[in-house]
């Protein structure tokens, strides 16, 4: 989490973080002349990164709930042949069961 926050602030940072989840008990090694970032700035970015992660939970849930691409293509083919809406119904159910936050 700390590394992700640092790279969100400075995508070019060269850094090694030991104990990446605990800002109070971590060791940050700034490498190759990377300018250190203040702890307060890293902590603030960690909050933003966590909020973004939490807000996108529905995307992760949907990704595992959708039928495979192969299954979806097969559904679309048979829907066209049979005049059904199985694919649309399956996708709508996933979206309904996993709404955007």
Secondary structure, 3 states (H helix, E strand, C coil): CHHHHHHHHCCCCCEEEECCCCHHHCEEEECCCCCCCCHHHHHHHHHHHHHHHHHCHHHHHHHHHCCCHHHHHHHHHHHHHHCCCHHHHHHHHHHHHCCCC
